[in-house]
């Protein structure tokens, strides 16, 4: 079973339902996911079994956030500029240009 590591506070926000989507570049293990797959969401202390309800593909994170809503994806960011700046701290800009991205929604 695939383990997806998510740092806090995103992990807690997904588990509580405050954050609706987990965002990832569409590369590596994330290229092989399909709706209905069971995955373990993990952080340093906890592991939670979830099922992928739906995978939403997008060309880039700006398109993703515009379509799914900043408040559903990055609940600690106040505006789109801040959201993109935060994503740039996680994913290298060159990787973002090379790969498209996805939002994972869980049951």
Steps between C-alpha positions, in 0.01 A plus 500: 500500500626844408598730785463873435695715743338831588642753743296684760284705500384360162473145640278607790290721270435215255408256778266755662341586165607866511722442194319324217790422261861387520709656223786322320705516184395230256823301505641182647259303716225758447488418127364154576217588740138442404165580656414237762861428600558458872795698639653564840529867583794538734681758706760457773259352756191373320383291206142516375349273235310693232348423161554730205158631408613698197819620333479843339771565238614852409772656287640705789431602858352837404236323290444246780449763769279713274270206426487325837524806724786616714295440817461129407868446424718731707290609793781697666551726197298819466530561125618343176839677505572368848382152396733486199788632709436222752490233227830637368658422838393136463554437129791637298376732225686299233317184610171688486575598139592140412203320660128562523329470839212324671267549793406187692161483668446227761208314657 
